[in-house]
Amino acid sequence: MLAADKLLLRSHVKQNLISLREKELNLFNSNFSAVATQAALLAGFSMAFLEMSVHLQNPEFHPIPRGLLHVFSTISICANVFVVSLITFVSVWGSGKALRGRDGSMGKVVEGMNTERWLIFRCFGVGLLSLLLGVACSTWLLMNPVVAGGCTAIILFTAFQLVSNAMRIFTKFELKQGEAVKFNDFLKALPKADERDFEEDEDEESMLDPNASAI
């Protein structure tokens, strides 16, 4: 009886643990979905820059800003498409393993998503900064030098503020060592149920029931 109670207790704890892990999985999927939407939007903007460059083939346009516009637009497209692809792979394959995998797959998927998010966020940052630099290059093609210089200064200041505030916000909400909630200790604190518990339970029942040996 006690062995069955221990097994039932472990089952309840594991069920609640999986429920908590599911919340983490849904949080990652929601965040990744938002990033993928923004990355796809930025990739569309970058494609608009490349389309605009088709109409800038006149020799009067300086070749250096035109070439830099092509470079930064291409980098932005590649980075943002890479982000969308990574998020698709992680969300589809990770969620599939969490749902249909063996015992403990939910925890492995959540930890894997937590690791992959750094690469996703870095690539998203590269695509965003490349888009801003592409906008700066387009100002030198469409505006007079005085206005283009002022607009470029504004864009560079925006890029600097973007990076600095991203680091500031990350530092504010970063989980320090030991602050993150770990769920592996729950099951370690519980007694393990093995086959000897059931054998001992059967021996006790046979000793209490005198008719058990006759059956």
TIRO-2110 file (N, C-alpha, C; in Angstrom, 1 decimal):
// TIRO-2110
0.8, -1.2, 0.0, N, 1, A
0.0, 0.0, 0.0, CA, 1, A
0.9, 1.3, 0.0, C, 1, A
1.9, 1.3, 0.8, N, 2, A
2.8, 2.4, 0.9, CA, 2, A
3.5, 2.6, -0.4, C, 2, A
3.9, 1.5, -1.1, N, 3, A
4.6, 1.6, -2.3, CA, 3, A
3.7, 2.3, -3.4, C, 3, A
2.4, 1.9, -3.4, N, 4, A
1.5, 2.5, -4.3, CA, 4, A
1.3, 4.0, -4.0, C, 4, A
1.2, 4.3, -2.7, N, 5, A
1.1, 5.7, -2.4, CA, 5, A
2.3, 6.6, -2.8, C, 5, A
3.5, 6.0, -2.7, N, 6, A
4.7, 6.7, -3.1, CA, 6, A
4.7, 6.9, -4.7, C, 6, A
4.2, 5.8, -5.3, N, 7, A
4.1, 5.9, -6.8, CA, 7, A
3.1, 7.0, -7.2, C, 7, A
2.0, 7.0, -6.5, N, 8, A
1.0, 8.0, -6.8, CA, 8, A
1.4, 9.4, -6.5, C, 8, A
2.2, 9.6, -5.4, N, 9, A
2.8, 10.9, -5.1, CA, 9, A
3.7, 11.3, -6.2, C, 9, A
4.6, 10.5, -6.7, N, 10, A
5.5, 10.8, -7.7, CA, 10, A
4.7, 11.2, -9.0, C, 10, A
3.7, 10.5, -9.3, N, 11, A
2.9, 10.8, -10.5, CA, 11, A
2.3, 12.1, -10.4, C, 11, A
1.7, 12.5, -9.2, N, 12, A
1.2, 13.8, -9.1, CA, 12, A
2.2, 14.9, -9.2, C, 12, A
3.4, 14.7, -8.6, N, 13, A
4.4, 15.7, -8.7, CA, 13, A
4.9, 15.9, -10.2, C, 13, A
5.1, 14.8, -10.9, N, 14, A
5.5, 14.8, -12.3, CA, 14, A
4.5, 15.5, -13.2, C, 14, A
3.2, 15.2, -12.9, N, 15, A
2.1, 15.9, -13.6, CA, 15, A
2.1, 17.4, -13.4, C, 15, A
2.3, 17.8, -12.2, N, 16, A
2.4, 19.3, -11.9, CA, 16, A
3.6, 19.9, -12.5, C, 16, A
4.7, 19.1, -12.5, N, 17, A
6.0, 19.6, -13.1, CA, 17, A
5.8, 19.8, -14.6, C, 17, A
5.2, 18.9, -15.3, N, 18, A
4.9, 19.0, -16.7, CA, 18, A
4.0, 20.2, -17.0, C, 18, A
3.1, 20.4, -16.1, N, 19, A
2.2, 21.6, -16.3, CA, 19, A
3.0, 22.9, -16.2, C, 19, A
3.9, 23.0, -15.3, N, 20, A
4.7, 24.2, -15.2, CA, 20, A
5.7, 24.3, -16.4, C, 20, A
6.2, 23.2, -16.9, N, 21, A
7.1, 23.2, -18.0, CA, 21, A
6.3, 23.7, -19.3, C, 21, A
5.0, 23.3, -19.3, N, 22, A
4.1, 23.7, -20.5, CA, 22, A
4.0, 25.2, -20.5, C, 22, A
3.9, 25.8, -19.3, N, 23, A
3.8, 27.3, -19.3, CA, 23, A
5.0, 27.9, -19.9, C, 23, A
6.2, 27.3, -19.5, N, 24, A
7.4, 27.9, -20.1, CA, 24, A
7.5, 27.7, -21.6, C, 24, A
7.0, 26.5, -22.1, N, 25, A
7.0, 26.2, -23.5, CA, 25, A
6.1, 27.2, -24.3, C, 25, A
4.9, 27.5, -23.7, N, 26, A
4.0, 28.4, -24.3, CA, 26, A
4.5, 29.8, -24.3, C, 26, A
5.3, 30.2, -23.3, N, 27, A
5.9, 31.5, -23.2, CA, 27, A
6.9, 31.7, -24.3, C, 27, A
7.8, 30.6, -24.5, N, 28, A
8.8, 30.7, -25.6, CA, 28, A
8.1, 30.8, -26.9, C, 28, A
7.1, 30.0, -27.2, N, 29, A
6.4, 30.0, -28.4, CA, 29, A
5.8, 31.3, -28.7, C, 29, A
5.2, 32.0, -27.7, N, 30, A
4.6, 33.3, -27.9, CA, 30, A
5.7, 34.3, -28.2, C, 30, A
6.8, 34.3, -27.5, N, 31, A
7.8, 35.3, -27.7, CA, 31, A
8.4, 35.1, -29.1, C, 31, A
8.7, 33.8, -29.5, N, 32, A
9.3, 33.5, -30.8, CA, 32, A
8.3, 34.0, -31.9, C, 32, A
7.0, 33.8, -31.7, N, 33, A
6.0, 34.2, -32.7, CA, 33, A
6.1, 35.7, -32.9, C, 33, A
6.2, 36.4, -31.9, N, 34, A
6.2, 37.9, -32.0, CA, 34, A
7.5, 38.3, -32.7, C, 34, A
8.7, 37.7, -32.4, N, 35, A
9.9, 38.0, -33.1, CA, 35, A
9.9, 37.7, -34.6, C, 35, A
9.3, 36.5, -34.9, N, 36, A
9.2, 36.1, -36.3, CA, 36, A
8.3, 37.0, -37.1, C, 36, A
7.2, 37.5, -36.5, N, 37, A
6.4, 38.5, -37.2, CA, 37, A
7.2, 39.8, -37.5, C, 37, A
7.9, 40.3, -36.5, N, 38, A
8.7, 41.5, -36.7, CA, 38, A
9.8, 41.3, -37.7, C, 38, A
10.4, 40.1, -37.7, N, 39, A
11.5, 39.8, -38.6, CA, 39, A
11.0, 39.7, -40.1, C, 39, A
9.8, 39.1, -40.2, N, 40, A
9.2, 39.1, -41.6, CA, 40, A
8.9, 40.5, -42.1, C, 40, A
8.4, 41.3, -41.2, N, 41, A
8.1, 42.7, -41.6, CA, 41, A
9.4, 43.5, -42.0, C, 41, A
10.5, 43.3, -41.2, N, 42, A
11.7, 44.0, -41.6, CA, 42, A
12.3, 43.4, -42.9, C, 42, A
12.2, 42.1, -43.1, N, 43, A
12.6, 41.6, -44.4, CA, 43, A
11.9, 42.2, -45.6, C, 43, A
10.6, 42.5, -45.4, N, 44, A
9.8, 43.1, -46.4, CA, 44, A
10.3, 44.5, -46.7, C, 44, A
10.6, 45.3, -45.6, N, 45, A
11.1, 46.6, -45.8, CA, 45, A
12.5, 46.6, -46.6, C, 45, A
13.3, 45.6, -46.2, N, 46, A
14.6, 45.5, -46.9, CA, 46, A
14.4, 45.2, -48.4, C, 46, A
13.4, 44.3, -48.7, N, 47, A
13.1, 44.1, -50.1, CA, 47, A
12.7, 45.3, -50.8, C, 47, A
12.0, 46.2, -50.1, N, 48, A
11.6, 47.5, -50.7, CA, 48, A
12.8, 48.4, -51.1, C, 48, A
13.8, 48.3, -50.2, N, 49, A
15.0, 49.0, -50.5, CA, 49, A
15.7, 48.5, -51.8, C, 49, A
15.8, 47.2, -51.9, N, 50, A
16.4, 46.7, -53.1, CA, 50, A
15.5, 47.0, -54.4, C, 50, A
14.2, 47.0, -54.2, N, 51, A
13.4, 47.4, -55.4, CA, 51, A
13.6, 48.9, -55.7, C, 51, A
13.8, 49.7, -54.7, N, 52, A
14.0, 51.1, -54.9, CA, 52, A
15.4, 51.3, -55.6, C, 52, A
16.4, 50.5, -55.3, N, 53, A
17.7, 50.7, -56.0, CA, 53, A
17.6, 50.4, -57.5, C, 53, A
16.6, 49.7, -57.9, N, 54, A
16.5, 49.5, -59.4, CA, 54, A
16.3, 50.8, -60.1, C, 54, A
15.6, 51.8, -59.5, N, 55, A
15.3, 53.1, -60.1, CA, 55, A
16.5, 54.1, -59.9, C, 55, A
17.6, 53.6, -59.3, N, 56, A
18.7, 54.5, -59.0, CA, 56, A
19.9, 54.2, -59.8, C, 56, A
19.7, 53.8, -61.0, N, 57, A
20.8, 53.4, -61.9, CA, 57, A
21.4, 54.6, -62.7, C, 57, A
20.9, 55.8, -62.4, N, 58, A
21.4, 56.9, -63.1, CA, 58, A
22.8, 57.2, -62.7, C, 58, A
23.8, 57.5, -63.6, N, 59, A
25.2, 57.7, -63.2, CA, 59, A
25.4, 58.9, -62.2, C, 59, A
24.4, 59.7, -62.1, N, 60, A
24.5, 60.9, -61.2, CA, 60, A
24.5, 60.5, -59.7, C, 60, A
24.0, 59.3, -59.4, N, 61, A
24.0, 58.8, -58.1, CA, 61, A
25.3, 58.2, -57.7, C, 61, A
25.8, 58.6, -56.6, N, 62, A
27.2, 58.1, -56.1, CA, 62, A
27.2, 56.6, -56.0, C, 62, A
28.2, 55.9, -56.5, N, 63, A
28.2, 54.5, -56.4, CA, 63, A
28.4, 53.9, -55.0, C, 63, A
29.1, 54.7, -54.1, N, 64, A
29.4, 54.1, -52.8, CA, 64, A
28.2, 54.0, -51.9, C, 64, A
27.3, 55.0, -51.7, N, 65, A
26.1, 54.8, -51.0, CA, 65, A
25.2, 53.8, -51.6, C, 65, A
25.2, 53.8, -53.0, N, 66, A
24.3, 52.8, -53.7, CA, 66, A
24.8, 51.4, -53.4, C, 66, A
26.1, 51.2, -53.4, N, 67, A
26.6, 49.9, -53.1, CA, 67, A
26.4, 49.5, -51.7, C, 67, A
26.6, 50.4, -50.7, N, 68, A
26.3, 50.1, -49.3, CA, 68, A
24.8, 49.8, -49.1, C, 68, A
23.9, 50.5, -49.8, N, 69, A
22.5, 50.2, -49.7, CA, 69, A
22.2, 48.8, -50.1, C, 69, A
22.9, 48.3, -51.2, N, 70, A
22.7, 46.9, -51.6, CA, 70, A
23.2, 46.0, -50.5, C, 70, A
24.4, 46.3, -50.0, N, 71, A
25.0, 45.4, -49.0, CA, 71, A
24.1, 45.3, -47.7, C, 71, A
23.8, 46.4, -47.2, N, 72, A
23.0, 46.4, -45.9, CA, 72, A
21.6, 45.8, -46.1, C, 72, A
21.0, 46.1, -47.3, N, 73, A
19.7, 45.5, -47.5, CA, 73, A
19.8, 44.0, -47.6, C, 73, A
20.8, 43.5, -48.3, N, 74, A
21.0, 42.1, -48.4, CA, 74, A
21.3, 41.4, -47.0, C, 74, A
22.1, 42.1, -46.2, N, 75, A
22.3, 41.6, -44.9, CA, 75, A
21.1, 41.5, -44.0, C, 75, A
20.3, 42.6, -44.1, N, 76, A
19.0, 42.6, -43.4, CA, 76, A
18.0, 41.5, -43.9, C, 76, A
17.9, 41.3, -45.2, N, 77, A
17.1, 40.3, -45.7, CA, 77, A
17.5, 38.9, -45.2, C, 77, A
18.8, 38.6, -45.3, N, 78, A
19.3, 37.3, -44.9, CA, 78, A
19.2, 37.1, -43.4, C, 78, A
19.5, 38.1, -42.6, N, 79, A
19.4, 37.9, -41.1, CA, 79, A
17.9, 37.7, -40.7, C, 79, A
17.0, 38.5, -41.3, N, 80, A
15.6, 38.3, -40.9, CA, 80, A
15.0, 37.0, -41.4, C, 80, A
15.3, 36.6, -42.6, N, 81, A
14.8, 35.3, -43.1, CA, 81, A
15.4, 34.2, -42.3, C, 81, A
16.7, 34.3, -41.9, N, 82, A
17.3, 33.3, -41.0, CA, 82, A
16.6, 33.2, -39.7, C, 82, A
16.2, 34.4, -39.1, N, 83, A
15.5, 34.4, -37.8, CA, 83, A
14.1, 33.7, -38.0, C, 83, A
13.4, 34.0, -39.0, N, 84, A
12.1, 33.4, -39.3, CA, 84, A
12.3, 31.9, -39.4, C, 84, A
13.3, 31.4, -40.2, N, 85, A
13.5, 30.0, -40.4, CA, 85, A
13.9, 29.3, -39.1, C, 85, A
14.8, 29.9, -38.3, N, 86, A
15.1, 29.3, -37.0, CA, 86, A
13.9, 29.2, -36.1, C, 86, A
13.1, 30.2, -36.0, N, 87, A
11.9, 30.1, -35.1, CA, 87, A
11.0, 29.1, -35.6, C, 87, A
10.9, 28.9, -36.9, N, 88, A
10.0, 27.9, -37.5, CA, 88, A
10.5, 26.5, -37.1, C, 88, A
11.8, 26.3, -37.2, N, 89, A
12.4, 25.0, -36.9, CA, 89, A
12.2, 24.7, -35.4, C, 89, A
12.6, 25.7, -34.6, N, 90, A
12.5, 25.5, -33.1, CA, 90, A
11.1, 25.2, -32.6, C, 90, A
10.1, 26.0, -33.1, N, 91, A
8.7, 25.9, -32.7, CA, 91, A
8.1, 24.6, -33.1, C, 91, A
8.3, 24.2, -34.4, N, 92, A
7.7, 23.0, -34.9, CA, 92, A
8.3, 21.7, -34.4, C, 92, A
9.6, 21.6, -34.5, N, 93, A
10.3, 20.4, -34.0, CA, 93, A
10.4, 20.3, -32.5, C, 93, A
10.6, 21.5, -31.9, N, 94, A
10.6, 21.4, -30.4, CA, 94, A
9.3, 21.1, -29.8, C, 94, A
8.2, 21.7, -30.3, N, 95, A
6.9, 21.4, -29.7, CA, 95, A
6.5, 19.9, -30.0, C, 95, A
6.9, 19.4, -31.2, N, 96, A
6.6, 18.0, -31.5, CA, 96, A
7.3, 17.1, -30.6, C, 96, A
8.6, 17.3, -30.3, N, 97, A
9.3, 16.5, -29.3, CA, 97, A
8.7, 16.6, -27.9, C, 97, A
8.3, 17.8, -27.5, N, 98, A
7.8, 17.9, -26.2, CA, 98, A
6.5, 17.2, -26.0, C, 98, A
5.7, 17.1, -27.1, N, 99, A
4.4, 16.5, -27.0, CA, 99, A
4.5, 14.9, -27.2, C, 99, A
5.3, 14.5, -28.1, N, 100, A
5.4, 13.1, -28.5, CA, 100, A
6.6, 12.3, -28.0, C, 100, A
7.5, 13.1, -27.3, N, 101, A
8.8, 12.5, -26.9, CA, 101, A
8.6, 11.6, -25.6, C, 101, A
9.8, 11.1, -25.2, N, 102, A
9.8, 10.2, -24.1, CA, 102, A
9.7, 11.1, -22.8, C, 102, A
9.7, 10.4, -21.7, N, 103, A
9.6, 11.1, -20.4, CA, 103, A
10.8, 12.0, -20.2, C, 103, A
10.5, 13.2, -19.8, N, 104, A
11.6, 14.2, -19.7, CA, 104, A
11.9, 15.0, -20.9, C, 104, A
11.2, 14.8, -22.0, N, 105, A
11.4, 15.5, -23.2, CA, 105, A
10.9, 17.0, -23.1, C, 105, A
9.9, 17.2, -22.3, N, 106, A
9.4, 18.6, -22.1, CA, 106, A
10.5, 19.5, -21.5, C, 106, A
11.2, 19.0, -20.5, N, 107, A
12.3, 19.8, -19.9, CA, 107, A
13.5, 20.0, -20.9, C, 107, A
13.8, 19.0, -21.7, N, 108, A
14.9, 19.1, -22.6, CA, 108, A
14.5, 20.2, -23.7, C, 108, A
13.3, 20.2, -24.1, N, 109, A
12.8, 21.1, -25.2, CA, 109, A
12.9, 22.5, -24.6, C, 109, A
12.4, 22.7, -23.4, N, 110, A
12.4, 24.1, -22.8, CA, 110, A
13.8, 24.6, -22.6, C, 110, A
14.7, 23.8, -22.2, N, 111, A
16.1, 24.2, -22.0, CA, 111, A
16.7, 24.5, -23.4, C, 111, A
16.4, 23.7, -24.4, N, 112, A
16.9, 23.9, -25.7, CA, 112, A
16.4, 25.2, -26.3, C, 112, A
15.1, 25.5, -26.1, N, 113, A
14.6, 26.8, -26.6, CA, 113, A
15.3, 28.0, -25.9, C, 113, A
15.5, 27.8, -24.6, N, 114, A
16.2, 28.9, -23.8, CA, 114, A
17.6, 29.1, -24.4, C, 114, A
18.3, 28.1, -24.9, N, 115, A
19.6, 28.2, -25.5, CA, 115, A
19.5, 28.8, -26.9, C, 115, A
18.6, 28.4, -27.7, N, 116, A
18.5, 28.9, -29.1, CA, 116, A
18.0, 30.3, -29.1, C, 116, A
17.4, 30.9, -28.1, N, 117, A
16.9, 32.2, -28.2, CA, 117, A
18.0, 33.3, -28.3, C, 117, A
19.2, 32.9, -27.8, N, 118, A
20.3, 33.9, -27.9, CA, 118, A
20.7, 34.1, -29.4, C, 118, A
20.8, 33.0, -30.1, N, 119, A
21.1, 33.1, -31.5, CA, 119, A
20.0, 33.9, -32.3, C, 119, A
18.8, 33.6, -31.9, N, 120, A
17.7, 34.2, -32.6, CA, 120, A
17.7, 35.7, -32.4, C, 120, A
17.9, 36.1, -31.1, N, 121, A
17.8, 37.6, -30.8, CA, 121, A
19.0, 38.3, -31.4, C, 121, A
20.2, 37.7, -31.4, N, 122, A
21.4, 38.3, -32.0, CA, 122, A
21.1, 38.5, -33.5, C, 122, A
20.6, 37.5, -34.2, N, 123, A
20.4, 37.7, -35.6, CA, 123, A
19.3, 38.7, -35.9, C, 123, A
18.3, 38.8, -35.0, N, 124, A
17.3, 39.8, -35.2, CA, 124, A
17.9, 41.2, -35.0, C, 124, A
18.8, 41.3, -34.1, N, 125, A
19.5, 42.6, -33.9, CA, 125, A
20.3, 43.0, -35.1, C, 125, A
21.0, 42.0, -35.7, N, 126, A
21.8, 42.3, -36.9, CA, 126, A
20.9, 42.8, -38.0, C, 126, A
19.8, 42.1, -38.2, N, 127, A
18.9, 42.5, -39.3, CA, 127, A
18.3, 43.9, -39.0, C, 127, A
18.0, 44.2, -37.8, N, 128, A
17.4, 45.6, -37.5, CA, 128, A
18.5, 46.7, -37.7, C, 128, A
19.7, 46.5, -37.2, N, 129, A
20.7, 47.5, -37.4, CA, 129, A
21.1, 47.6, -38.9, C, 129, A
21.1, 46.5, -39.6, N, 130, A
21.4, 46.6, -41.1, CA, 130, A
20.3, 47.4, -41.8, C, 130, A
19.0, 47.3, -41.4, N, 131, A
18.0, 48.1, -42.0, CA, 131, A
18.1, 49.5, -41.7, C, 131, A
18.5, 49.9, -40.5, N, 132, A
18.8, 51.3, -40.2, CA, 132, A
19.9, 51.9, -41.0, C, 132, A
21.0, 51.1, -41.2, N, 133, A
22.1, 51.6, -42.0, CA, 133, A
21.7, 51.7, -43.4, C, 133, A
20.9, 50.8, -43.9, N, 134, A
20.3, 50.9, -45.2, CA, 134, A
19.5, 52.2, -45.4, C, 134, A
18.8, 52.6, -44.4, N, 135, A
18.0, 53.8, -44.5, CA, 135, A
19.0, 55.0, -44.5, C, 135, A
20.1, 54.9, -43.8, N, 136, A
21.1, 56.0, -43.8, CA, 136, A
21.7, 56.1, -45.2, C, 136, A
22.0, 55.0, -45.8, N, 137, A
22.5, 55.1, -47.2, CA, 137, A
21.6, 55.6, -48.2, C, 137, A
20.3, 55.3, -48.0, N, 138, A
19.3, 55.8, -48.9, CA, 138, A
19.1, 57.4, -48.8, C, 138, A
19.4, 57.9, -47.7, N, 139, A
19.3, 59.4, -47.5, CA, 139, A
20.3, 60.1, -48.4, C, 139, A
21.5, 59.5, -48.6, N, 140, A
22.6, 60.1, -49.4, CA, 140, A
22.2, 60.0, -50.9, C, 140, A
21.3, 59.1, -51.2, N, 141, A
20.9, 59.0, -52.6, CA, 141, A
19.7, 59.8, -53.0, C, 141, A
18.9, 60.1, -52.0, N, 142, A
17.6, 60.8, -52.3, CA, 142, A
17.6, 62.3, -51.8, C, 142, A
18.5, 62.7, -50.9, N, 143, A
18.5, 64.0, -50.4, CA, 143, A
19.8, 64.8, -50.7, C, 143, A
19.7, 66.1, -50.5, N, 144, A
20.9, 66.8, -50.7, CA, 144, A
21.9, 66.6, -49.5, C, 144, A
23.2, 66.8, -49.7, N, 145, A
24.2, 66.4, -48.6, CA, 145, A
23.9, 67.0, -47.3, C, 145, A
23.4, 68.2, -47.1, N, 146, A
23.2, 68.8, -45.8, CA, 146, A
22.1, 68.0, -45.1, C, 146, A
21.0, 67.8, -45.8, N, 147, A
19.8, 67.1, -45.1, CA, 147, A
20.2, 65.6, -44.9, C, 147, A
21.0, 65.0, -45.8, N, 148, A
21.4, 63.6, -45.7, CA, 148, A
22.3, 63.5, -44.5, C, 148, A
23.2, 64.5, -44.3, N, 149, A
24.1, 64.4, -43.1, CA, 149, A
23.3, 64.4, -41.8, C, 149, A
22.3, 65.3, -41.7, N, 150, A
21.5, 65.4, -40.5, CA, 150, A
20.7, 64.2, -40.3, C, 150, A
20.1, 63.6, -41.3, N, 151, A
19.3, 62.4, -41.2, CA, 151, A
20.2, 61.2, -40.8, C, 151, A
21.4, 61.2, -41.3, N, 152, A
22.3, 60.1, -41.0, CA, 152, A
22.7, 60.2, -39.5, C, 152, A
22.9, 61.4, -39.0, N, 153, A
23.2, 61.6, -37.6, CA, 153, A
22.1, 61.1, -36.7, C, 153, A
20.8, 61.4, -37.1, N, 154, A
19.7, 60.9, -36.4, CA, 154, A
19.6, 59.4, -36.4, C, 154, A
19.8, 58.8, -37.5, N, 155, A
19.8, 57.3, -37.6, CA, 155, A
20.8, 56.7, -36.8, C, 155, A
22.1, 57.2, -36.8, N, 156, A
23.1, 56.6, -36.0, CA, 156, A
22.8, 56.8, -34.5, C, 156, A
22.3, 57.9, -34.1, N, 157, A
21.9, 58.1, -32.7, CA, 157, A
20.8, 57.1, -32.3, C, 157, A
19.9, 56.9, -33.2, N, 158, A
18.8, 55.9, -33.0, CA, 158, A
19.4, 54.5, -32.8, C, 158, A
20.4, 54.2, -33.6, N, 159, A
21.0, 52.8, -33.5, CA, 159, A
21.8, 52.7, -32.2, C, 159, A
22.4, 53.8, -31.8, N, 160, A
23.2, 53.8, -30.5, CA, 160, A
22.2, 53.6, -29.4, C, 160, A
21.1, 54.4, -29.4, N, 161, A
20.1, 54.3, -28.3, CA, 161, A
19.5, 52.9, -28.3, C, 161, A
19.3, 52.3, -29.5, N, 162, A
18.7, 51.0, -29.5, CA, 162, A
19.6, 50.0, -28.8, C, 162, A
20.8, 50.0, -29.2, N, 163, A
21.8, 49.0, -28.6, CA, 163, A
21.9, 49.2, -27.1, C, 163, A
22.1, 50.5, -26.7, N, 164, A
22.4, 50.8, -25.3, CA, 164, A
21.1, 50.5, -24.4, C, 164, A
20.0, 50.8, -24.9, N, 165, A
18.8, 50.5, -24.1, CA, 165, A
18.4, 49.0, -24.1, C, 165, A
18.8, 48.3, -25.2, N, 166, A
18.6, 46.9, -25.2, CA, 166, A
19.5, 46.2, -24.1, C, 166, A
20.7, 46.7, -24.0, N, 167, A
21.6, 46.2, -23.0, CA, 167, A
21.1, 46.6, -21.6, C, 167, A
20.6, 47.8, -21.4, N, 168, A
20.1, 48.2, -20.1, CA, 168, A
18.9, 47.4, -19.7, C, 168, A
18.0, 47.2, -20.6, N, 169, A
16.8, 46.4, -20.2, CA, 169, A
17.1, 45.0, -20.0, C, 169, A
18.1, 44.4, -20.8, N, 170, A
18.5, 43.1, -20.5, CA, 170, A
19.2, 42.9, -19.2, C, 170, A
20.0, 43.9, -18.8, N, 171, A
20.7, 43.8, -17.5, CA, 171, A
19.6, 43.9, -16.3, C, 171, A
18.6, 44.7, -16.6, N, 172, A
17.6, 44.9, -15.5, CA, 172, A
16.8, 43.6, -15.3, C, 172, A
16.4, 42.9, -16.3, N, 173, A
15.6, 41.7, -16.2, CA, 173, A
16.4, 40.4, -16.3, C, 173, A
17.7, 40.5, -16.4, N, 174, A
18.5, 39.3, -16.5, CA, 174, A
18.4, 38.4, -15.2, C, 174, A
18.3, 37.1, -15.4, N, 175, A
18.2, 36.2, -14.2, CA, 175, A
19.7, 35.9, -13.8, C, 175, A
20.0, 36.3, -12.6, N, 176, A
21.4, 36.1, -12.1, CA, 176, A
21.5, 34.6, -11.7, C, 176, A
22.8, 34.3, -11.4, N, 177, A
23.1, 32.9, -11.1, CA, 177, A
22.3, 32.5, -9.8, C, 177, A
21.6, 31.4, -9.9, N, 178, A
20.8, 31.0, -8.8, CA, 178, A
19.4, 31.5, -8.7, C, 178, A
19.0, 32.5, -9.5, N, 179, A
17.7, 33.1, -9.4, CA, 179, A
16.7, 32.3, -10.2, C, 179, A
17.1, 31.6, -11.3, N, 180, A
16.2, 30.9, -12.1, CA, 180, A
15.6, 29.7, -11.3, C, 180, A
14.3, 29.5, -11.6, N, 181, A
13.6, 28.4, -10.9, CA, 181, A
14.0, 27.1, -11.6, C, 181, A
14.5, 26.1, -10.8, N, 182, A
14.8, 24.8, -11.4, CA, 182, A
13.8, 23.7, -10.9, C, 182, A
13.4, 22.9, -11.8, N, 183, A
12.4, 21.9, -11.4, CA, 183, A
12.9, 20.5, -11.2, C, 183, A
14.2, 20.3, -11.5, N, 184, A
14.7, 19.0, -11.4, CA, 184, A
14.9, 18.5, -10.0, C, 184, A
14.9, 19.4, -9.0, N, 185, A
15.1, 19.1, -7.6, CA, 185, A
13.8, 18.5, -7.0, C, 185, A
12.7, 18.7, -7.6, N, 186, A
11.4, 18.2, -7.1, CA, 186, A
11.4, 16.7, -7.0, C, 186, A
11.7, 16.1, -8.2, N, 187, A
11.7, 14.6, -8.2, CA, 187, A
12.8, 14.0, -7.5, C, 187, A
14.0, 14.7, -7.4, N, 188, A
15.1, 14.1, -6.6, CA, 188, A
14.8, 14.0, -5.1, C, 188, A
13.9, 14.9, -4.6, N, 189, A
13.6, 14.9, -3.2, CA, 189, A
12.6, 13.9, -2.9, C, 189, A
11.9, 13.3, -3.8, N, 190, A
10.9, 12.2, -3.6, CA, 190, A
11.6, 10.9, -3.5, C, 190, A
11.0, 9.9, -2.7, N, 191, A
11.6, 8.6, -2.7, CA, 191, A
11.3, 7.9, -4.1, C, 191, A
12.2, 7.1, -4.5, N, 192, A
12.1, 6.4, -5.8, CA, 192, A
11.3, 5.1, -5.5, C, 192, A
10.3, 4.8, -6.4, N, 193, A
9.6, 3.6, -6.3, CA, 193, A
10.2, 2.6, -7.3, C, 193, A
10.6, 1.4, -6.7, N, 194, A
11.1, 0.4, -7.6, CA, 194, A
10.4, -0.9, -7.3, C, 194, A
10.8, -2.0, -8.0, N, 195, A
10.1, -3.2, -7.9, CA, 195, A
10.1, -3.9, -6.6, C, 195, A
11.2, -3.6, -5.8, N, 196, A
11.3, -4.2, -4.5, CA, 196, A
10.2, -3.7, -3.5, C, 196, A
9.7, -2.5, -3.7, N, 197, A
8.6, -2.0, -2.9, CA, 197, A
7.4, -2.9, -3.1, C, 197, A
7.1, -3.2, -4.4, N, 198, A
5.9, -4.0, -4.7, CA, 198, A
6.1, -5.5, -4.2, C, 198, A
7.3, -6.0, -4.3, N, 199, A
7.6, -7.3, -3.8, CA, 199, A
7.4, -7.4, -2.3, C, 199, A
7.9, -6.4, -1.5, N, 200, A
7.7, -6.4, -0.1, CA, 200, A
6.3, -6.2, 0.3, C, 200, A
5.5, -5.4, -0.5, N, 201, A
4.1, -5.2, -0.3, CA, 201, A
3.3, -6.5, -0.5, C, 201, A
3.7, -7.3, -1.5, N, 202, A
3.1, -8.6, -1.7, CA, 202, A
3.4, -9.6, -0.6, C, 202, A
4.6, -9.6, -0.1, N, 203, A
5.0, -10.5, 1.0, CA, 203, A
4.2, -10.1, 2.3, C, 203, A
4.0, -8.8, 2.5, N, 204, A
3.2, -8.5, 3.7, CA, 204, A
1.8, -8.9, 3.6, C, 204, A
1.2, -8.8, 2.4, N, 205, A
-0.1, -9.2, 2.2, CA, 205, A
-0.3, -10.8, 2.4, C, 205, A
0.7, -11.5, 1.9, N, 206, A
0.7, -13.0, 2.0, CA, 206, A
0.8, -13.4, 3.5, C, 206, A
1.6, -12.7, 4.3, N, 207, A
1.7, -13.0, 5.7, CA, 207, A
0.5, -12.7, 6.4, C, 207, A
-0.3, -11.6, 6.1, N, 208, A
-1.5, -11.3, 6.8, CA, 208, A
-2.6, -12.2, 6.4, C, 208, A
-2.6, -12.7, 5.1, N, 209, A
-3.7, -13.5, 4.7, CA, 209, A
-3.3, -15.0, 4.7, C, 209, A
-3.9, -15.8, 5.6, N, 210, A
-3.5, -17.2, 5.7, CA, 210, A
-3.9, -18.0, 4.5, C, 210, A
-4.9, -17.6, 3.8, N, 211, A
-5.4, -18.3, 2.6, CA, 211, A
-4.6, -18.0, 1.4, C, 211, A
-3.6, -17.0, 1.5, N, 212, A
-2.9, -16.6, 0.3, CA, 212, A
-2.0, -17.8, -0.2, C, 212, A
-1.4, -18.6, 0.8, N, 213, A
-0.5, -19.7, 0.4, CA, 213, A
-1.3, -20.8, -0.2, C, 213, A
-2.5, -20.9, 0.1, N, 214, A
-3.3, -22.0, -0.4, CA, 214, A
-3.9, -21.7, -1.8, C, 214, A
-3.9, -20.4, -2.2, N, 215, A
-4.4, -20.1, -3.5, CA, 215, A
-3.4, -20.4, -4.6, C, 215, A
END
